[in-house]
Amino acid sequence: MPERKILNSWKEIANYLGRGVRTVQRYERELKLPVRRPASKDRGAVLAFSDELDKWLEKASLRTRPYVRPILVVVDPPSPDNISSRKLALELEKFNVLTAFTMQEAFATAEHVDVNGFVLDCDMPDDSASHICRELQKRHPDKPIFAVIDSNSKPPENADHVIRGRDPRTLLDAVVQVFGKPKAA
């Protein structure tokens, strides 16, 4: 029986698998690479066990799996005769975009579809945006949250990326920085 090694960072995991850090992070997102996040640590802290990685490698088919463009849930309440410019900008850049009209719908969608992240318009009264971001992070700790706020608004807690202003290009730049530019399938 092989000895169980504890790998304490993305770099150690990547070295063990003979891949780059970004590739290993993509394997976690897309292929369910078994990594763990210690409780009460920041979202970047990870660890993995060598025996679990070995079992995963035996079962994972890294070559035959087709490419799937990143899937984002955009919380976008309906507006008559208006397509969200944020949603449109993401779709034109070839991201898969699922629209949720309410947060309850966003939560339900994320339970049924393996989404890669969330885009949330934080133009909300009181502390609602922070509450929603906390709930999203609790339910989906490995999925980034992009919070769009007005230039002079206070950013919500727990948002991974805060986008100030309503220019859809700013949001698109932030999403591309996290996921890279999608390939045209």
N, C-alpha and C positions, 0 to 999 in steps of 0.2 A: 504494500500500500504506500503511495507516494506521501512524502511529508507535506503537511499543510503550511504554506507560507502566507503571511499577511502582507499585502501590498497596500501601502499607506498614502498613495497619491495617484493622480492621473498619469504622472510620468512613470512611476513604478509599474503601473498596470500596462501602460503602452510598451515599456521595455520588455515586460514579461511576454506580451503577445507579439512582439516584434513589429509593432505598428507605431504610427504617430499619435500624439495625444488627441488631435481633432478627429482622427479616424476612430479611435477607441470611444470618444464621446458620442460620435455618430452611431457606433455599434450599440451603445447603451440606449440611445433614443429610438433607433429604428429596429434593432435586433434583440433588444432586451438583455444586453450584456449584464451579468449579475454583479452589480456594484452596490455598495451600501453607503448610506450617509449617517454618520454618528448623530445621535440626538443632541440637541442644543449646540450644534456647530453651525458655522456658516454654510450656505448652500454649495460652496465650492469644495468642501471637505468630503473626501470619499475614501473608501477602503474596499478591498476585495480579497477573497481567499483563492489561492492558486488552484486548489482542487475543484472549486466551483467553476473557475474559468476553464479548466481542462474539460470538465463535463460539458460546458456550454459549447466549446470548440468542437467536440465530437458531434453535437446535434445541429449546430448552426451551419446552414449552407450559405456561405458568404458570396459565392460566385453566381448562384442561380437565382437569387432574389432580385426581382426587378426594382428599378429606382422608383420611388414615390416622392413627388414634390412635397415640401413641408406643408402641413395642414394647420391653419390658424382659425380660431374661433373669434369672430369680430362681433362684439356686443354692440348692436346698432338698431335702436328702436326705429320702427317704420315711420317714414315721412312721405306724404303724398307727392307723387311726381318727382321723387328725388332718389337717386342712387348715391350711396355714400361715396364720397371722393376717396376716402381711405380704402374702402373695400375695392373700389375700381382700380386704384393705383397698385394694390397688392396683386390683384388678378392679372393686370397687364404685365406685371413682372413675373408672372407664371407661378405664383403661390396658389395653393388650394385654399379657398376661403369658404368657411361655413359661417353663415350669419345667424346670430341668435338675437331675438328681439328683447329678451329679458335675461337676467342673470340665472334664473331658474332653468331657462332653456339652455343656457351656456353650460351649466353644471350637468344637465341631462345629456347634452350632446357629447361632452367630454367623457361621460361614462360609457357611451356606445361606440365612439370613434376614438382611435388613438391619435389625438391631436398633438401638435408640437408646441403650441403656445396660444396665448390669449391677447387680444387687443381690446382695451376697455376705455371708453370715453368717460372721463372722470369729472364731467361737468354735472356734479350732483350736490344736493344740499348736505349740510353738516358733515359728518364723518362717514358717510355711506361708502365712498370709494375705498377708504382704508379698510373698512369692515369687509368689503367684497374681496379686496386683494388678499387679506388675511385668510379668508375662507378658501379662495383659489389656491393659495400657497399650501394650506393645510391639506386640501384634497389632492393637489397635483404639485408636490414640492419640486419636481424636476422639470416643470414646464415654465418657461419665462412668461412674465406678465409685462405687457407694454401698456403703460398708462398715458393717455393723451389728456393734457390739461391746458387751460388757458395760460398765457404767458405770465400772468401775475397771481395765479392760484398756488395754493400750498400743495405739494405733491403728496399722494397717498403713501402711507407706510406699506412696506412689503412689496411695492412694485419693483420689478427688476430693472426696468428701463422707463424713464420718464421722458415723454416727448412734449415739449412746450410749443404751444401754438397749433394752428389748424392746418398748416401746410402738409398735405399728404406725403410730400417728398421726404420730409423730416422723419416721419414714421417709417417709410419705405427704407430709408438709409439705415435706420436702427435695426429693422428686421433683417435686412441683407447682411449687416455686420454680424448678427448672431447666427443666422442659418446659411449664409452664403447665397449666391445667386442661383436660383433653381435652374436645373437643366430642362430644356424642352424635351419632353419624352417622345 
